[in-house]
Amino acid sequence: MSQSTLNKIWSFLSVLLLYLCLNVWSITQQWQLSFPGNPFKTESVTPYGATIYGVPICGMLLVLVSIVTRIYALRSPKTRWESRFPRFGDFELNIAQGDAKAFQIIMLFLFLLLPTAGVIHFQSTFLSGTVCGVPKNCKPDTAVPCTCRVRISGWHAMLFESPAVPPGIVLKYDPNMAKDVGPEFIQLWQPWTYLFIALVSVCAVIWCAVAVFQPELHRVRRNQKDASSHQNRIGTGVTWISDFWRSTARLVSLKFLHLIEMTRRPLRSVPGATVKMA
């Protein structure tokens, strides 16, 4: 598969990922933003309920985008990260120019960093939601109202607790009681599976980023190593000069003390010697 084909595949997956990510994100934040063909209707899901679709769909698409990005980077003979990152739409880019670098930075943010932040946000929002146990076949304003009989709220309860569900009660994630709308929820399995998907997607992004920025990282490490060895050589020379002057000062001080001792020593008389008087 050529690099041009990889660029086209990456472009399609990235646009699809960004489209779904922004749609789910707009529902969770209640931005009232809906792109054409939005599969997540605001009247069908609640702000928390949208994350039950956003985590698995956006997470798996992010893994696919990361895999294609890594394959493209490993096949690229260039050393600059701008040339190792896939080119949206298979456009011809002159990386030496500033506008091409700015274009690649924007693509990196839109199609890799923004979806990664979206998956993390969806997972955090999902674990912050509430699961309610409602009667089966309940309808608003009927003899069987949709009331919450069992409640599971917070990440600790979702990941580590499994309360007993009475017969005739079905668990739904953040249901809209007035409209009897809400996706069904599976205790323990669903939150742990979603957490696994989110972690795998984030690790896949880091995995592909290492391949894209690998030459840049090697160059930074090489520069740090050269600077460290240069500092070591300078430090060795300074240490040698310091030791030389210390030894010289010690030797001079010893000679000076020896001369002072000689001047203070009294003259000794020689036995049998006489002094002749004139």
ROKE-7882 format. One record per residue (C-alpha): residue number from 1; residue in one letter; z, x, y. Coordinates in Angstrom, 1 decimal. Layout:
 resi resn      Z      X      Y
  NUM    A      Z      X      Y
...
This chain:
 resi resn      Z      X      Y
    1    M    0.0    0.0    0.0
    2    S   -1.1    1.5    3.3
    3    Q    1.1    1.8    6.4
    4    S   -1.1   -0.8    8.2
    5    T   -0.4   -3.3    5.4
    6    L    3.3   -2.6    5.7
    7    N    3.2   -3.2    9.4
    8    K    1.7   -6.6    8.9
    9    I    4.2   -7.6    6.2
   10    W    7.1   -6.3    8.4
   11    S    5.8   -8.2   11.4
   12    F    5.6  -11.5    9.5
   13    L    9.1  -11.2    7.9
   14    S   10.6  -10.0   11.2
   15    V    9.2  -13.0   13.2
   16    L   10.3  -15.4   10.5
   17    L   13.8  -13.8   10.5
   18    L   14.1  -13.9   14.3
   19    Y   12.9  -17.5   14.4
   20    L   15.4  -18.8   11.9
   21    C   18.2  -16.6   13.3
   22    L   17.8  -18.0   16.8
   23    N   17.6  -21.6   15.6
   24    V   20.9  -21.3   13.7
   25    W   22.5  -19.3   16.5
   26    S   21.6  -22.0   19.0
   27    I   23.2  -24.7   16.9
   28    T   26.4  -22.7   16.4
   29    Q   26.7  -22.1   20.1
   30    Q   25.4  -25.6   21.0
   31    W   22.7  -24.2   23.3
   32    Q   20.5  -27.2   22.7
   33    L   17.7  -24.8   22.0
   34    S   15.2  -25.8   19.3
   35    F   11.9  -24.0   18.5
   36    P    8.9  -26.0   17.2
   37    G    9.3  -26.8   13.5
   38    N   13.0  -26.1   13.5
   39    P   14.2  -26.9    9.9
   40    F   17.8  -27.3   11.1
   41    K   18.2  -30.5   13.0
   42    T   21.2  -30.7   15.2
   43    E   21.8  -34.3   14.1
   44    S   21.9  -33.3   10.5
   45    V   24.3  -30.3   10.7
   46    T   27.3  -29.5   12.8
   47    P   27.8  -26.2   14.7
   48    Y   29.9  -24.8   11.9
   49    G   27.7  -26.4    9.2
   50    A   24.6  -24.6   10.3
   51    T   26.1  -21.3    9.1
   52    I   26.1  -22.5    5.5
   53    Y   22.3  -22.1    5.8
   54    G   22.2  -19.2    8.2
   55    V   24.1  -16.7    6.1
   56    P   22.1  -16.8    2.9
   57    I   18.6  -17.4    4.4
   58    C   18.9  -14.9    7.3
   59    G   20.9  -12.4    5.2
   60    M   18.3  -12.2    2.4
   61    L   15.4  -12.0    4.9
   62    L   17.3   -9.2    6.7
   63    V   17.5   -7.3    3.4
   64    L   13.7   -7.7    2.9
   65    V   13.0   -6.5    6.4
   66    S   15.2   -3.5    5.9
   67    I   13.5   -2.6    2.6
   68    V   10.0   -2.7    4.2
   69    T   11.4   -0.7    7.2
   70    R   12.7    2.0    4.9
   71    I    9.5    2.3    2.9
   72    Y    7.5    2.6    6.1
   73    A    9.8    5.3    7.4
   74    L    9.9    7.4    4.2
   75    R    6.0    7.4    4.1
   76    S    5.7    8.4    7.7
   77    P    5.0   12.2    8.2
   78    K    6.2   12.1   11.8
   79    T    9.6   13.2   13.0
   80    R   10.2   11.0   16.0
   81    W   12.0    7.8   15.2
   82    E    9.5    5.8   17.3
   83    S    6.7    6.8   14.9
   84    R    8.8    6.1   11.8
   85    F    9.7    2.6   12.9
   86    P    7.2   -0.1   11.9
   87    R    4.7   -1.1   14.6
   88    F    4.7   -4.8   15.4
   89    G    1.3   -6.4   14.8
   90    D    0.0   -3.0   13.6
   91    F   -0.7   -2.1   17.3
   92    E   -1.9    1.4   18.1
   93    L    0.9    3.2   20.1
   94    N    0.9    6.5   21.8
   95    I    4.5    7.5   21.3
   96    A    4.2   10.3   23.9
   97    Q    4.0    7.6   26.6
   98    G    7.1    5.9   28.0
   99    D    5.9    2.4   27.6
  100    A    5.3    2.9   23.9
  101    K    8.9    4.2   23.5
  102    A   10.2    1.2   25.4
  103    F    8.1   -1.2   23.2
  104    Q    9.6    0.3   20.1
  105    I   13.1    0.1   21.5
  106    I   12.6   -3.6   22.2
  107    M   11.2   -4.2   18.7
  108    L   14.2   -2.4   17.2
  109    F   16.6   -4.6   19.1
  110    L   14.8   -7.9   18.5
  111    F   13.9   -7.6   14.9
  112    L   16.7   -5.5   13.5
  113    L   19.8   -5.3   15.6
  114    L   19.8   -8.9   16.9
  115    P   19.4  -10.4   13.4
  116    T   22.2   -8.1   12.1
  117    A   24.5   -9.4   14.8
  118    G   23.4  -12.9   14.0
  119    V   24.3  -12.6   10.3
  120    I   27.7  -11.1   11.2
  121    H   28.3  -14.0   13.6
  122    F   27.3  -16.6   11.0
  123    Q   29.6  -15.1    8.4
  124    S   32.5  -15.0   10.9
  125    T   31.9  -18.6   12.0
  126    F   31.5  -19.8    8.4
  127    L   34.9  -18.4    7.5
  128    S   36.4  -20.0   10.6
  129    G   35.3  -23.5    9.7
  130    T   37.0  -26.3    7.8
  131    V   36.4  -27.8    4.4
  132    C   37.3  -31.4    3.9
  133    G   37.7  -33.4    0.7
  134    V   36.2  -36.9    1.3
  135    P   35.8  -39.8   -1.1
  136    K   32.5  -40.1   -2.9
  137    N   30.0  -42.6   -1.6
  138    C   32.1  -43.1    1.5
  139    K   30.4  -44.8    4.5
  140    P   31.6  -45.2    8.1
  141    D   33.0  -48.5    9.0
  142    T   33.4  -49.7    5.4
  143    A   36.1  -50.3    3.0
  144    V   35.8  -46.7    1.9
  145    P   36.1  -44.7    5.1
  146    C   35.2  -41.0    5.3
  147    T   38.6  -39.5    5.8
  148    C   39.7  -35.9    5.1
  149    R   42.0  -36.1    2.0
  150    V   42.0  -32.3    1.2
  151    R   41.7  -29.6    3.9
  152    I   40.8  -25.9    3.5
  153    S   40.7  -24.1    6.8
  154    G   40.5  -20.4    7.8
  155    W   39.2  -17.3    6.0
  156    H   42.3  -16.7    4.0
  157    A   42.3  -20.2    2.5
  158    M   38.6  -20.0    1.7
  159    L   38.7  -16.6    0.0
  160    F   42.1  -16.7   -1.8
  161    E   43.2  -20.3   -2.2
  162    S   41.9  -23.1   -4.5
  163    P   43.7  -26.3   -3.9
  164    A   43.5  -29.1   -6.5
  165    V   40.9  -31.7   -5.7
  166    P   41.8  -35.3   -6.9
  167    P   39.3  -37.3   -8.9
  168    G   36.7  -39.1   -6.7
  169    I   36.9  -36.6   -4.0
  170    V   34.1  -34.2   -3.1
  171    L   34.4  -31.1   -0.9
  172    K   32.2  -30.9    2.1
  173    Y   31.9  -28.1    4.7
  174    D   32.7  -29.2    8.2
  175    P   31.4  -32.8    7.7
  176    N   30.5  -35.2   10.5
  177    M   32.7  -38.1    9.6
  178    A   31.0  -40.6   11.9
  179    K   27.6  -40.0   10.2
  180    D   28.8  -38.9    6.8
  181    V   26.8  -35.7    7.1
  182    G   28.0  -32.4    5.7
  183    P   26.9  -29.9    3.0
  184    E   28.9  -29.8   -0.2
  185    F   31.2  -26.8   -0.7
  186    I   32.1  -24.8   -3.9
  187    Q   35.6  -23.3   -3.8
  188    L   36.0  -19.5   -3.9
  189    W   32.5  -18.9   -5.3
  190    Q   30.7  -19.9   -2.1
  191    P   32.7  -18.0    0.5
  192    W   32.8  -14.8   -1.7
  193    T   29.0  -15.1   -2.3
  194    Y   28.3  -15.5    1.4
  195    L   30.6  -12.5    2.2
  196    F   28.7  -10.4   -0.4
  197    I   25.3  -11.4    1.1
  198    A   26.5  -10.5    4.6
  199    L   27.9   -7.1    3.5
  200    V   24.7   -6.3    1.5
  201    S   22.5   -7.2    4.5
  202    V   24.5   -5.0    6.9
  203    C   24.5   -2.1    4.4
  204    A   20.7   -2.6    4.0
  205    V   20.2   -2.2    7.8
  206    I   22.3    1.0    7.8
  207    W   20.3    2.2    4.8
  208    C   17.0    1.7    6.5
  209    A   18.3    3.1    9.9
  210    V   19.2    6.4    8.1
  211    A   15.6    6.7    6.9
  212    V   14.2    6.0   10.4
  213    F   16.5    8.3   12.2
  214    Q   16.8   11.0    9.5
  215    P   14.7   13.7   11.3
  216    E   16.6   13.0   14.5
  217    L   19.9   13.4   12.7
  218    H   18.8   16.7   11.2
  219    R   17.8   18.0   14.6
  220    V   21.1   17.1   16.1
  221    R   23.0   18.7   13.2
  222    R   20.8   21.8   13.5
  223    N   21.5   22.1   17.3
  224    Q   25.2   21.6   16.7
  225    K   25.2   24.4   14.0
  226    D   23.3   26.7   16.3
  227    A   25.7   26.1   19.2
  228    S   28.6   26.6   16.8
  229    S   27.3   29.9   15.5
  230    H   26.6   31.1   19.1
  231    Q   30.1   30.2   20.1
  232    N   31.4   32.1   17.1
  233    R   29.4   35.2   18.1
  234    I   30.7   35.0   21.6
  235    G   34.2   34.5   20.3
  236    T   33.9   37.5   18.0
  237    G   32.7   39.8   20.8
  238    V   35.5   38.6   23.1
  239    T   38.0   39.2   20.3
  240    W   36.7   42.7   19.7
  241    I   36.9   43.6   23.4
  242    S   40.4   42.1   23.7
  243    D   41.6   44.1   20.7
  244    F   40.1   47.3   22.1
  245    W   41.8   46.9   25.5
  246    R   45.1   46.0   23.8
  247    S   45.0   49.1   21.6
  248    T   44.0   51.3   24.6
  249    A   46.9   49.9   26.7
  250    R   49.3   50.5   23.8
  251    L   48.2   54.1   23.4
  252    V   48.5   54.8   27.1
  253    S   51.9   53.3   27.3
  254    L   53.1   55.4   24.3
  255    K   51.8   58.6   25.9
  256    F   53.4   57.7   29.2
  257    L   56.8   57.1   27.5
  258    H   56.4   60.4   25.6
  259    L   55.9   62.3   28.9
  260    I   59.0   60.6   30.4
  261    E   61.1   61.6   27.4
  262    M   59.9   65.2   27.7
  263    T   61.0   65.4   31.4
  264    R   64.4   64.1   30.6
  265    R   65.1   66.4   27.6
  266    P   67.5   69.3   28.6
  267    L   66.5   73.0   28.1
  268    R   67.9   74.6   25.0
  269    S   69.3   78.1   25.1
  270    V   67.9   80.8   22.8
  271    P   70.6   82.7   20.8
  272    G   70.9   86.5   21.7
  273    A   69.0   86.1   24.8
  274    T   70.3   87.8   28.0
  275    V   69.5   87.4   31.6
  276    K   68.8   90.7   33.4
  277    M   70.1   90.8   36.9
  278    A   68.1   92.8   39.4
